[in-house]
Amino acid sequence: MKHIAAYLLLVVGGNAAPSADDVKGVLSSVGIEADADALTRLVGALEGKTVEELSEIIEAGKEKLVNIGGGAAVAAAPAGEAAAAVEEEEEEEEEEEEDVGGAGDLFGDSDSDF
């Protein structure tokens, strides 16, 4: 994914045909080491493609991801459970705050002389 992102950044930036070295340069500028094999396959597969063709490839990939199913619906359930857990935790904190009340004269508000 990082290789594709760097490749597309180069294309959007005006480099119509980024080389493997171009992509390595982008990745290394942010401290990421490129995988030479993956990069060679990527550049070979996208070599000579226009921006329109790249857009079509991306759209086809999105369609494949939809067919696989995905994390959006699966992730929604845990998010609801997490929200309920947070709400329950907030209720517990409120109860604890209400129980604390007995330390009001801790620093000398009482009438006794020590």
The first five atom37 places (N, CA, C, CB, O) and aatype in JSON, in Angstrom:
{
  "aatype": [12, 11, 8, 9, 0, 0, 18, 10, 10, 10, 19, 19, 7, 7, 2, 0, 0, 14, 15, 0, 3, 3, 19, 11, 7, 19, 10, 15, 15, 19, 7, 9, 6, 0, 3, 0, 3, 0, 10, 16, 1, 10, 19, 7, 0, 10, 6, 7, 11, 16, 19, 6, 6, 10, 15, 6, 9, 9, 6, 0, 7, 11, 6, 11, 10, 19, 2, 9, 7, 7, 7, 0, 0, 19, 0, 0, 0, 14, 0, 7, 6, 0, 0, 0, 0, 19, 6, 6, 6, 6, 6, 6, 6, 6, 6, 6, 6, 6, 3, 19, 7, 7, 0, 7, 3, 10, 13, 7, 3, 15, 3, 15, 3, 13],
  "atom_mask": [
    [1, 1, 1, 1, 1],
    [1, 1, 1, 1, 1],
    [1, 1, 1, 1, 1],
    [1, 1, 1, 1, 1],
    [1, 1, 1, 1, 1],
    [1, 1, 1, 1, 1],
    [1, 1, 1, 1, 1],
    [1, 1, 1, 1, 1],
    [1, 1, 1, 1, 1],
    [1, 1, 1, 1, 1],
    [1, 1, 1, 1, 1],
    [1, 1, 1, 1, 1],
    [1, 1, 1, 0, 1],
    [1, 1, 1, 0, 1],
    [1, 1, 1, 1, 1],
    [1, 1, 1, 1, 1],
    [1, 1, 1, 1, 1],
    [1, 1, 1, 1, 1],
    [1, 1, 1, 1, 1],
    [1, 1, 1, 1, 1],
    [1, 1, 1, 1, 1],
    [1, 1, 1, 1, 1],
    [1, 1, 1, 1, 1],
    [1, 1, 1, 1, 1],
    [1, 1, 1, 0, 1],
    [1, 1, 1, 1, 1],
    [1, 1, 1, 1, 1],
    [1, 1, 1, 1, 1],
    [1, 1, 1, 1, 1],
    [1, 1, 1, 1, 1],
    [1, 1, 1, 0, 1],
    [1, 1, 1, 1, 1],
    [1, 1, 1, 1, 1],
    [1, 1, 1, 1, 1],
    [1, 1, 1, 1, 1],
    [1, 1, 1, 1, 1],
    [1, 1, 1, 1, 1],
    [1, 1, 1, 1, 1],
    [1, 1, 1, 1, 1],
    [1, 1, 1, 1, 1],
    [1, 1, 1, 1, 1],
    [1, 1, 1, 1, 1],
    [1, 1, 1, 1, 1],
    [1, 1, 1, 0, 1],
    [1, 1, 1, 1, 1],
    [1, 1, 1, 1, 1],
    [1, 1, 1, 1, 1],
    [1, 1, 1, 0, 1],
    [1, 1, 1, 1, 1],
    [1, 1, 1, 1, 1],
    [1, 1, 1, 1, 1],
    [1, 1, 1, 1, 1],
    [1, 1, 1, 1, 1],
    [1, 1, 1, 1, 1],
    [1, 1, 1, 1, 1],
    [1, 1, 1, 1, 1],
    [1, 1, 1, 1, 1],
    [1, 1, 1, 1, 1],
    [1, 1, 1, 1, 1],
    [1, 1, 1, 1, 1],
    [1, 1, 1, 0, 1],
    [1, 1, 1, 1, 1],
    [1, 1, 1, 1, 1],
    [1, 1, 1, 1, 1],
    [1, 1, 1, 1, 1],
    [1, 1, 1, 1, 1],
    [1, 1, 1, 1, 1],
    [1, 1, 1, 1, 1],
    [1, 1, 1, 0, 1],
    [1, 1, 1, 0, 1],
    [1, 1, 1, 0, 1],
    [1, 1, 1, 1, 1],
    [1, 1, 1, 1, 1],
    [1, 1, 1, 1, 1],
    [1, 1, 1, 1, 1],
    [1, 1, 1, 1, 1],
    [1, 1, 1, 1, 1],
    [1, 1, 1, 1, 1],
    [1, 1, 1, 1, 1],
    [1, 1, 1, 0, 1],
    [1, 1, 1, 1, 1],
    [1, 1, 1, 1, 1],
    [1, 1, 1, 1, 1],
    [1, 1, 1, 1, 1],
    [1, 1, 1, 1, 1],
    [1, 1, 1, 1, 1],
    [1, 1, 1, 1, 1],
    [1, 1, 1, 1, 1],
    [1, 1, 1, 1, 1],
    [1, 1, 1, 1, 1],
    [1, 1, 1, 1, 1],
    [1, 1, 1, 1, 1],
    [1, 1, 1, 1, 1],
    [1, 1, 1, 1, 1],
    [1, 1, 1, 1, 1],
    [1, 1, 1, 1, 1],
    [1, 1, 1, 1, 1],
    [1, 1, 1, 1, 1],
    [1, 1, 1, 1, 1],
    [1, 1, 1, 1, 1],
    [1, 1, 1, 0, 1],
    [1, 1, 1, 0, 1],
    [1, 1, 1, 1, 1],
    [1, 1, 1, 0, 1],
    [1, 1, 1, 1, 1],
    [1, 1, 1, 1, 1],
    [1, 1, 1, 1, 1],
    [1, 1, 1, 0, 1],
    [1, 1, 1, 1, 1],
    [1, 1, 1, 1, 1],
    [1, 1, 1, 1, 1],
    [1, 1, 1, 1, 1],
    [1, 1, 1, 1, 1],
    [1, 1, 1, 1, 1]
  ],
  "atom_positions": [
    [[0.82, -1.18, 0.0], [0.0, 0.0, 0.0], [0.87, 1.25, 0.0], [-0.94, -0.01, 1.2], [0.57, 2.22, -0.7]],
    [[1.95, 1.23, 0.77], [2.82, 2.4, 0.83], [3.46, 2.68, -0.52], [3.89, 2.21, 1.9], [3.68, 3.83, -0.88]],
    [[3.77, 1.62, -1.26], [4.38, 1.8, -2.57], [3.39, 2.44, -3.55], [4.87, 0.45, -3.12], [3.74, 3.33, -4.32]],
    [[2.16, 1.97, -3.5], [1.12, 2.53, -4.38], [0.87, 3.99, -4.04], [-0.19, 1.72, -4.26], [0.74, 4.83, -4.94]],
    [[0.8, 4.29, -2.76], [0.56, 5.68, -2.34], [1.68, 6.59, -2.83], [0.44, 5.76, -0.81], [1.41, 7.68, -3.34]],
    [[2.92, 6.16, -2.68], [4.04, 6.97, -3.13], [4.01, 7.14, -4.65], [5.38, 6.34, -2.68], [4.27, 8.22, -5.17]],
    [[3.69, 6.06, -5.36], [3.6, 6.12, -6.82], [2.54, 7.14, -7.25], [3.27, 4.72, -7.4], [2.78, 7.97, -8.13]],
    [[1.37, 7.06, -6.62], [0.29, 7.97, -6.99], [0.6, 9.41, -6.61], [-1.01, 7.53, -6.32], [0.21, 10.33, -7.32]],
    [[1.3, 9.62, -5.51], [1.73, 10.97, -5.16], [2.63, 11.56, -6.24], [2.46, 10.97, -3.81], [2.52, 12.74, -6.59]],
    [[3.51, 10.73, -6.75], [4.39, 11.19, -7.83], [3.6, 11.53, -9.08], [5.45, 10.13, -8.15], [3.86, 12.53, -9.74]],
    [[2.62, 10.69, -9.41], [1.79, 10.94, -10.6], [1.0, 12.24, -10.43], [0.82, 9.76, -10.85], [0.96, 13.07, -11.34]],
    [[0.38, 12.41, -9.27], [-0.39, 13.63, -9.01], [0.53, 14.86, -9.03], [-1.13, 13.53, -7.66], [0.11, 15.95, -9.42]],
    [[1.77, 14.67, -8.6], [2.74, 15.76, -8.58], [3.31, 16.11, -9.95], [0.0, 0.0, 0.0], [4.1, 17.04, -10.07]],
    [[2.92, 15.36, -10.98], [3.35, 15.71, -12.32], [4.29, 14.72, -12.97], [0.0, 0.0, 0.0], [4.62, 14.9, -14.15]],
    [[4.74, 13.71, -12.28], [5.62, 12.7, -12.86], [4.72, 11.62, -13.49], [6.6, 12.08, -11.78], [4.18, 10.77, -12.78]],
    [[4.58, 11.67, -14.8], [3.65, 10.77, -15.49], [4.09, 9.31, -15.46], [3.5, 11.21, -16.92], [3.25, 8.42, -15.55]],
    [[5.39, 9.06, -15.32], [5.89, 7.69, -15.32], [6.97, 7.52, -14.24], [6.45, 7.31, -16.72], [8.16, 7.46, -14.56]],
    [[6.57, 7.45, -12.98], [7.57, 7.32, -11.91], [8.35, 6.01, -12.02], [6.88, 7.4, -10.54], [7.8, 4.96, -12.35]],
    [[9.65, 6.09, -11.75], [10.49, 4.91, -11.74], [10.55, 4.34, -10.32], [11.92, 5.24, -12.25], [10.06, 4.96, -9.37]],
    [[11.14, 3.17, -10.2], [11.31, 2.56, -8.89], [12.15, 3.46, -7.99], [11.95, 1.17, -9.01], [11.89, 3.56, -6.79]],
    [[13.16, 4.09, -8.56], [14.0, 5.0, -7.77], [13.22, 6.22, -7.3], [15.21, 5.45, -8.59], [13.44, 6.71, -6.19]],
    [[12.3, 6.71, -8.13], [11.46, 7.84, -7.72], [10.62, 7.47, -6.5], [10.54, 8.28, -8.88], [10.53, 8.23, -5.53]],
    [[10.02, 6.29, -6.56], [9.17, 5.83, -5.46], [10.01, 5.61, -4.21], [8.42, 4.52, -5.85], [9.59, 5.97, -3.11]],
    [[11.21, 5.01, -4.37], [12.11, 4.82, -3.23], [12.46, 6.15, -2.59], [13.4, 4.09, -3.67], [12.54, 6.26, -1.37]],
    [[12.66, 7.16, -3.42], [13.01, 8.49, -2.91], [11.9, 9.08, -2.06], [0.0, 0.0, 0.0], [12.15, 9.66, -1.01]],
    [[10.66, 8.93, -2.52], [9.52, 9.44, -1.75], [9.42, 8.71, -0.41], [8.19, 9.27, -2.55], [9.27, 9.33, 0.64]],
    [[9.52, 7.39, -0.45], [9.41, 6.6, 0.78], [10.56, 6.9, 1.74], [9.39, 5.11, 0.44], [10.33, 7.05, 2.94]],
    [[11.77, 6.99, 1.23], [12.91, 7.24, 2.11], [12.86, 8.64, 2.72], [14.23, 7.05, 1.35], [13.41, 8.87, 3.79]],
    [[12.2, 9.58, 2.04], [12.09, 10.94, 2.58], [11.27, 10.99, 3.86], [11.48, 11.86, 1.55], [11.37, 11.95, 4.63]],
    [[10.45, 9.97, 4.09], [9.66, 9.9, 5.32], [10.09, 8.72, 6.2], [8.17, 9.78, 4.99], [9.36, 8.31, 7.1]],
    [[11.28, 8.19, 5.92], [11.84, 7.15, 6.77], [11.31, 5.76, 6.55], [0.0, 0.0, 0.0], [11.38, 4.93, 7.46]],
    [[10.77, 5.48, 5.37], [10.23, 4.15, 5.08], [11.14, 3.46, 4.08], [8.77, 4.23, 4.54], [11.53, 4.05, 3.07]],
    [[11.48, 2.21, 4.37], [12.31, 1.43, 3.46], [11.41, 0.71, 2.46], [13.19, 0.42, 4.24], [10.44, 0.05, 2.84]],
    [[11.74, 0.85, 1.19], [10.95, 0.23, 0.13], [11.3, -1.25, -0.01], [11.16, 0.96, -1.21], [12.46, -1.64, 0.16]],
    [[10.3, -2.06, -0.32], [10.49, -3.47, -0.63], [10.78, -3.56, -2.13], [9.22, -4.35, -0.23], [9.91, -3.29, -2.95]],
    [[12.0, -3.92, -2.47], [12.45, -3.9, -3.86], [11.59, -4.78, -4.76], [13.89, -4.34, -3.94], [11.25, -4.38, -5.87]],
    [[11.24, -5.98, -4.29], [10.44, -6.89, -5.12], [9.05, -6.33, -5.38], [10.32, -8.26, -4.44], [8.57, -6.32, -6.52]],
    [[8.4, -5.85, -4.33], [7.06, -5.29, -4.48], [7.08, -4.06, -5.38], [6.46, -4.94, -3.11], [6.18, -3.84, -6.19]],
    [[8.12, -3.26, -5.22], [8.23, -2.04, -6.01], [8.46, -2.36, -7.48], [9.37, -1.17, -5.48], [7.91, -1.7, -8.36]],
    [[9.28, -3.36, -7.76], [9.53, -3.77, -9.15], [8.24, -4.27, -9.81], [10.61, -4.87, -9.2], [7.95, -3.93, -10.95]],
    [[7.46, -5.08, -9.06], [6.19, -5.57, -9.6], [5.21, -4.41, -9.84], [5.55, -6.6, -8.63], [4.54, -4.37, -10.87]],
    [[5.15, -3.48, -8.91], [4.23, -2.35, -9.04], [4.57, -1.5, -10.24], [4.25, -1.51, -7.78], [3.7, -1.2, -11.06]],
    [[5.82, -1.1, -10.35], [6.23, -0.24, -11.46], [6.02, -0.97, -12.8], [7.71, 0.2, -11.3], [5.61, -0.36, -13.78]],
    [[6.31, -2.25, -12.82], [6.09, -3.03, -14.04], [4.62, -3.1, -14.43], [0.0, 0.0, 0.0], [4.28, -3.0, -15.61]],
    [[3.75, -3.28, -13.43], [2.31, -3.39, -13.71], [1.71, -2.06, -14.13], [1.58, -3.91, -12.48], [0.75, -2.03, -14.91]],
    [[2.24, -0.96, -13.64], [1.66, 0.36, -13.94], [2.39, 1.11, -15.03], [1.63, 1.2, -12.69], [1.98, 2.21, -15.41]],
    [[3.46, 0.55, -15.54], [4.26, 1.21, -16.56], [3.41, 1.52, -17.8], [5.46, 0.33, -16.94], [2.73, 0.65, -18.34]],
    [[3.47, 2.76, -18.22], [2.76, 3.18, -19.42], [1.29, 3.5, -19.22], [0.0, 0.0, 0.0], [0.6, 3.83, -20.18]],
    [[0.79, 3.41, -18.01], [-0.63, 3.7, -17.73], [-0.83, 5.2, -17.6], [-1.1, 2.97, -16.44], [-0.01, 5.91, -17.02]],
    [[-1.94, 5.66, -18.15], [-2.3, 7.07, -18.01], [-3.03, 7.28, -16.69], [-3.18, 7.55, -19.19], [-3.38, 6.32, -16.0]],
    [[-3.25, 8.53, -16.33], [-3.97, 8.84, -15.1], [-5.37, 8.25, -15.15], [-4.03, 10.37, -14.87], [-5.87, 7.75, -14.14]],
    [[-6.02, 8.3, -16.3], [-7.35, 7.74, -16.44], [-7.34, 6.23, -16.24], [-7.93, 8.08, -17.82], [-8.22, 5.67, -15.58]],
    [[-6.33, 5.57, -16.79], [-6.21, 4.12, -16.62], [-5.94, 3.77, -15.16], [-5.11, 3.57, -17.52], [-6.45, 2.77, -14.66]],
    [[-5.13, 4.59, -14.48], [-4.88, 4.36, -13.06], [-6.16, 4.5, -12.26], [-3.82, 5.33, -12.53], [-6.41, 3.74, -11.32]],
    [[-6.98, 5.49, -12.63], [-8.27, 5.67, -11.94], [-9.17, 4.45, -12.14], [-8.98, 6.93, -12.46], [-9.84, 4.02, -11.2]],
    [[-9.17, 3.9, -13.36], [-9.97, 2.71, -13.62], [-9.47, 1.51, -12.8], [-9.94, 2.37, -15.12], [-10.26, 0.73, -12.29]],
    [[-8.16, 1.39, -12.68], [-7.58, 0.29, -11.89], [-7.99, 0.43, -10.43], [-6.04, 0.28, -12.02], [-8.33, -0.55, -9.77]],
    [[-7.96, 1.65, -9.92], [-8.34, 1.9, -8.53], [-9.82, 1.57, -8.32], [-8.06, 3.37, -8.13], [-10.18, 0.92, -7.33]],
    [[-10.67, 1.99, -9.24], [-12.11, 1.7, -9.12], [-12.37, 0.2, -9.17], [-12.89, 2.41, -10.24], [-13.2, -0.32, -8.42]],
    [[-11.67, -0.51, -10.06], [-11.83, -1.96, -10.13], [-11.41, -2.61, -8.82], [-11.01, -2.55, -11.31], [-12.04, -3.57, -8.36]],
    [[-10.36, -2.1, -8.22], [-9.91, -2.61, -6.93], [-10.93, -2.37, -5.84], [0.0, 0.0, 0.0], [-11.14, -3.23, -4.98]],
    [[-11.56, -1.2, -5.86], [-12.6, -0.89, -4.87], [-13.76, -1.87, -4.99], [-13.1, 0.56, -5.04], [-14.3, -2.34, -3.99]],
    [[-14.14, -2.18, -6.23], [-15.24, -3.12, -6.45], [-14.89, -4.51, -5.92], [-15.57, -3.2, -7.94], [-15.75, -5.2, -5.37]],
    [[-13.65, -4.92, -6.08], [-13.21, -6.22, -5.57], [-13.28, -6.23, -4.04], [-11.77, -6.55, -6.04], [-13.67, -7.23, -3.44]],
    [[-12.91, -5.12, -3.41], [-12.96, -5.04, -1.96], [-14.4, -5.12, -1.45], [-12.31, -3.76, -1.47], [-14.65, -5.72, -0.4]],
    [[-15.33, -4.52, -2.18], [-16.74, -4.59, -1.79], [-17.24, -6.02, -1.85], [-17.6, -3.68, -2.68], [-18.0, -6.45, -0.99]],
    [[-16.82, -6.75, -2.87], [-17.25, -8.14, -3.02], [-16.7, -9.04, -1.92], [-16.81, -8.67, -4.38], [-17.32, -10.03, -1.56]],
    [[-15.55, -8.69, -1.4], [-14.94, -9.49, -0.34], [-15.71, -9.32, 0.96], [-13.46, -9.09, -0.14], [-15.73, -10.22, 1.8]],
    [[-16.32, -8.19, 1.11], [-16.95, -7.87, 2.39], [-15.96, -7.03, 3.15], [0.0, 0.0, 0.0], [-14.89, -6.7, 2.64]],
    [[-16.31, -6.7, 4.35], [-15.28, -5.89, 4.96], [-15.55, -5.49, 6.37], [0.0, 0.0, 0.0], [-16.51, -5.9, 7.02]],
    [[-14.65, -4.69, 6.79], [-14.61, -4.29, 8.16], [-15.62, -3.23, 8.55], [0.0, 0.0, 0.0], [-15.84, -3.04, 9.75]],
    [[-16.24, -2.54, 7.61], [-17.12, -1.45, 7.99], [-18.29, -1.95, 8.83], [-17.64, -0.74, 6.75], [-18.56, -1.39, 9.9]],
    [[-18.97, -2.97, 8.38], [-20.11, -3.47, 9.14], [-19.64, -4.21, 10.39], [-20.96, -4.4, 8.28], [-20.28, -4.13, 11.44]],
    [[-18.54, -4.9, 10.28], [-18.0, -5.63, 11.42], [-17.5, -4.65, 12.48], [-16.88, -6.58, 10.98], [-17.67, -4.89, 13.67]],
    [[-16.89, -3.58, 12.04], [-16.34, -2.6, 12.99], [-17.43, -1.81, 13.67], [-15.38, -1.66, 12.28], [-17.21, -1.28, 14.76]],
    [[-18.59, -1.7, 13.06], [-19.66, -0.91, 13.65], [-20.16, -1.52, 14.95], [-20.81, -0.77, 12.67], [-20.47, -0.79, 15.89]],
    [[-20.23, -2.83, 15.03], [-20.71, -3.48, 16.25], [-19.79, -3.22, 17.43], [-20.86, -4.97, 16.03], [-20.27, -2.83, 18.49]],
    [[-18.49, -3.43, 17.3], [-17.63, -3.14, 18.44], [-17.65, -1.67, 18.83], [-16.21, -3.56, 18.12], [-17.49, -1.34, 20.0]],
    [[-17.85, -0.79, 17.86], [-17.9, 0.63, 18.19], [-19.09, 0.91, 19.09], [-17.98, 1.48, 16.92], [-18.98, 1.7, 20.03]],
    [[-20.23, 0.28, 18.82], [-21.41, 0.45, 19.67], [-21.18, -0.1, 21.05], [0.0, 0.0, 0.0], [-21.59, 0.5, 22.05]],
    [[-20.51, -1.25, 21.13], [-20.19, -1.84, 22.42], [-19.21, -0.97, 23.18], [-19.61, -3.24, 22.25], [-19.32, -0.82, 24.4]],
    [[-18.26, -0.38, 22.47], [-17.28, 0.49, 23.11], [-17.96, 1.73, 23.68], [-16.19, 0.89, 22.12], [-17.62, 2.18, 24.77]],
    [[-18.91, 2.28, 22.93], [-19.63, 3.46, 23.41], [-20.42, 3.12, 24.67], [-20.57, 4.01, 22.32], [-20.47, 3.92, 25.61]],
    [[-21.02, 1.96, 24.7], [-21.77, 1.54, 25.89], [-20.83, 1.36, 27.08], [-22.53, 0.23, 25.61], [-21.17, 1.73, 28.2]],
    [[-19.65, 0.81, 26.82], [-18.67, 0.62, 27.9], [-18.2, 1.96, 28.44], [-17.47, -0.2, 27.4], [-18.02, 2.11, 29.65]],
    [[-17.99, 2.92, 27.56], [-17.56, 4.25, 27.99], [-18.65, 4.9, 28.83], [-17.21, 5.14, 26.78], [-18.37, 5.51, 29.86]],
    [[-19.89, 4.77, 28.38], [-21.01, 5.34, 29.12], [-21.11, 4.71, 30.51], [-22.33, 5.15, 28.35], [-21.34, 5.41, 31.5]],
    [[-20.95, 3.4, 30.59], [-21.02, 2.7, 31.87], [-19.87, 3.15, 32.78], [-20.96, 1.17, 31.65], [-20.07, 3.33, 33.98]],
    [[-18.7, 3.33, 32.21], [-17.54, 3.77, 32.99], [-17.77, 5.18, 33.54], [-16.26, 3.73, 32.13], [-17.41, 5.47, 34.68]],
    [[-18.38, 6.05, 32.72], [-18.67, 7.41, 33.18], [-19.65, 7.38, 34.35], [-19.25, 8.25, 32.02], [-19.5, 8.16, 35.3]],
    [[-20.64, 6.49, 34.3], [-21.59, 6.38, 35.4], [-20.89, 5.94, 36.67], [-22.7, 5.39, 35.04], [-21.2, 6.44, 37.75]],
    [[-19.94, 5.0, 36.56], [-19.2, 4.53, 37.72], [-18.37, 5.66, 38.31], [-18.3, 3.35, 37.36], [-18.29, 5.8, 39.53]],
    [[-17.74, 6.49, 37.46], [-16.94, 7.6, 37.94], [-17.81, 8.61, 38.68], [-16.22, 8.29, 36.77], [-17.4, 9.14, 39.72]],
    [[-19.02, 8.87, 38.18], [-19.93, 9.8, 38.85], [-20.29, 9.27, 40.23], [-21.19, 10.02, 38.01], [-20.35, 10.04, 41.19]],
    [[-20.55, 7.98, 40.35], [-20.88, 7.39, 41.64], [-19.72, 7.53, 42.61], [-21.27, 5.92, 41.48], [-19.93, 7.84, 43.78]],
    [[-18.5, 7.31, 42.14], [-17.33, 7.44, 42.99], [-17.17, 8.87, 43.49], [-16.07, 7.0, 42.25], [-16.85, 9.09, 44.65]],
    [[-17.4, 9.84, 42.63], [-17.29, 11.24, 43.02], [-18.31, 11.59, 44.09], [-17.46, 12.15, 41.81], [-18.0, 12.38, 44.99]],
    [[-19.47, 11.05, 44.03], [-20.5, 11.33, 45.02], [-20.14, 10.74, 46.38], [-21.84, 10.78, 44.55], [-20.51, 11.32, 47.4]],
    [[-19.45, 9.62, 46.43], [-19.1, 8.95, 47.67], [-17.93, 9.6, 48.4], [-18.78, 7.51, 47.4], [-17.74, 9.32, 49.58]],
    [[-17.16, 10.44, 47.75], [-15.92, 10.97, 48.31], [-16.18, 12.01, 49.39], [-15.09, 11.58, 47.21], [-15.27, 12.22, 50.2]],
    [[-17.27, 12.66, 49.49], [-17.6, 13.8, 50.33], [-17.0, 13.92, 51.71], [0.0, 0.0, 0.0], [-17.04, 15.04, 52.22]],
    [[-16.45, 12.93, 52.41], [-16.03, 13.01, 53.79], [-14.68, 13.66, 54.04], [0.0, 0.0, 0.0], [-14.28, 13.72, 55.2]],
    [[-13.96, 14.13, 53.07], [-12.63, 14.68, 53.29], [-12.63, 16.2, 53.28], [-11.68, 14.17, 52.24], [-11.57, 16.8, 53.07]],
    [[-13.76, 16.84, 53.49], [-13.86, 18.29, 53.4], [-13.03, 19.04, 54.42], [0.0, 0.0, 0.0], [-12.54, 20.13, 54.11]],
    [[-12.84, 18.51, 55.63], [-12.08, 19.23, 56.64], [-10.66, 18.67, 56.78], [-12.79, 19.17, 57.98], [-10.07, 18.76, 57.86]],
    [[-10.13, 18.11, 55.75], [-8.82, 17.49, 55.77], [-7.71, 18.48, 56.11], [-8.54, 16.85, 54.44], [-6.72, 18.1, 56.75]],
    [[-7.85, 19.72, 55.71], [-6.78, 20.69, 55.91], [-7.13, 21.77, 56.93], [-6.44, 21.33, 54.62], [-6.72, 22.92, 56.76]],
    [[-7.84, 21.42, 57.96], [-8.03, 22.33, 59.07], [-9.32, 23.1, 59.11], [0.0, 0.0, 0.0], [-9.39, 24.12, 59.8]],
    [[-10.34, 22.68, 58.43], [-11.61, 23.38, 58.47], [-12.39, 23.01, 59.73], [-12.42, 23.06, 57.22], [-13.42, 23.62, 59.99]],
    [[-11.95, 22.04, 60.51], [-12.69, 21.65, 61.69], [-12.29, 22.53, 62.86], [-12.45, 20.16, 62.01], [-11.34, 23.3, 62.76]],
    [[-13.0, 22.42, 63.97], [-12.75, 23.26, 65.15], [-11.68, 22.71, 66.06], [-14.01, 23.42, 65.93], [-11.28, 23.39, 67.0]],
    [[-11.19, 21.51, 65.83], [-10.21, 20.93, 66.74], [-8.83, 21.51, 66.5], [-10.18, 19.42, 66.58], [-8.48, 21.84, 65.36]],
    [[-8.03, 21.64, 67.57], [-6.67, 22.16, 67.5], [-5.67, 21.0, 67.62], [-6.42, 23.22, 68.6], [-5.63, 20.34, 68.66]],
    [[-4.89, 20.76, 66.63], [-3.87, 19.71, 66.69], [-2.53, 20.32, 66.75], [-3.95, 18.77, 65.52], [-1.53, 19.6, 66.81]]
  ]
}
